[in-house]
Amino acid sequence: MKTPSPGIMAAGLIGLTGIILVSIGAPSSRKAPAPISETSEPAPPTSVSARGFSLASTSVDLPVDDATYPDGPHADVINANCTSCHSASMALTQPALSADQWKATVTKMREVYKAPVAEKDVDAIVAYLTAMPSQKAVPATGKAQDPDPKAAPDVSGGTG
């Protein structure tokens, strides 16, 4: 077989290019892609599976809790320290506790849960918590929530 001449190869390449361009069509005949919104994100997959395991996505709607600690002495200290981990409602709905019980609770938050509370702020937080109106309604009875403030609470579900 004889090798084609450069002229025939060039003619074949031009012909092939022409066929490809005709099949693509003119630039004005193509539909422009839809613009991507700056705020839109691709939808995440609803589930993934691999090696016999499947994980499914779910949506959780958390309740809105916009309660704040009422104004009072040391309100700035409790807002600066306690609301970084939980809402004001968490403390405002607790049963009446004594100053020792609140101190044990605050110590547990610092030492067990590693709450970023300075030692110098503990007394101010305890003073605020014991002065809350809900704390004065019923005298505290019984033991602190966790007798040993350095021990994590028992979450086994047992009663004793």
Disulfide bonds with the S-S distance in Angstrom:
none
